[in-house]
Structures are given as C-alpha cells and as structure tokens.
Amino acid sequence: MKARLTYIPVEIADHFEDFIITRDEQILDAVKARTRDFSTLSLLKLLYQLRCGSMSFSNLYINSKIRMKQSFLNYLHLCIKYNFISKETIGPNVIYSLTDRGRRMLDLFMQKSN
C-alpha cells in the first residue's frame, strides 16, 4: 500500500477520513492530502478467504497471501471499520467472519457481466 499526494474535494475528504494520512492546504473546494492507496484486489483477497467460513487471525493472514503484516493489518482494520468483516474473541483466539455487507461487496466483483 503506497501513500500518494493528491487533491480531493473537501466533502469527500470529510466523509472518507480513513483513507487520509495527512491534510495539507485547502485550495478552493479541494484539499491537498497524503492518502492511503488501498488496492481493490488486496481487499478482495481478504474477503475471499472468509467466504466459506470463519478463520483465526493467523489462518486469515497466511491464506490471504498479503505478505506485509502491516499492510494486512491496514486492510483488516478497513474491513472491520466498514463492516465487511466481524471480529469475535473466543478464549485466547480472535475469529474473523464475513458479514452480509462483506459478502455483497465480494459478490459485486464475483458476478461479471458478459
């Protein structure tokens, strides 16, 4: 996941603060910001692993094939924040499950039109 410098309309920047690392100057109706550049494919890799059932943190990390642990944690946090994945603590383990919203997100990309 790379950080990028870009101009974003103020209304969008206010609504999607999870994607913004730092805000700089505001020019007219846009703000200059350093943003997180999330990959749709990496997001789908994470959701796809949970389509058949719940997984522990380590299993999800290994099966997702997102190599950098910090990137994996950023994607996991995003999925939990936007309610694509739910997290449940069972004893010493943390179990992650795909929510209905996460399944719909995954389905948007699984069902291509011909």
Secondary structure, 3 states (H helix, E strand, C coil): CEEEEEEEEHHHHHHCHHHEEEEEEEECCEEEEEEEECCHHHHHHHHHHCCCCCEEHHHHHHHHCCCCHHHHHHHHHHHHHCCCEEEEEECCEEEEEECHHHHHHHHHHHCCCC
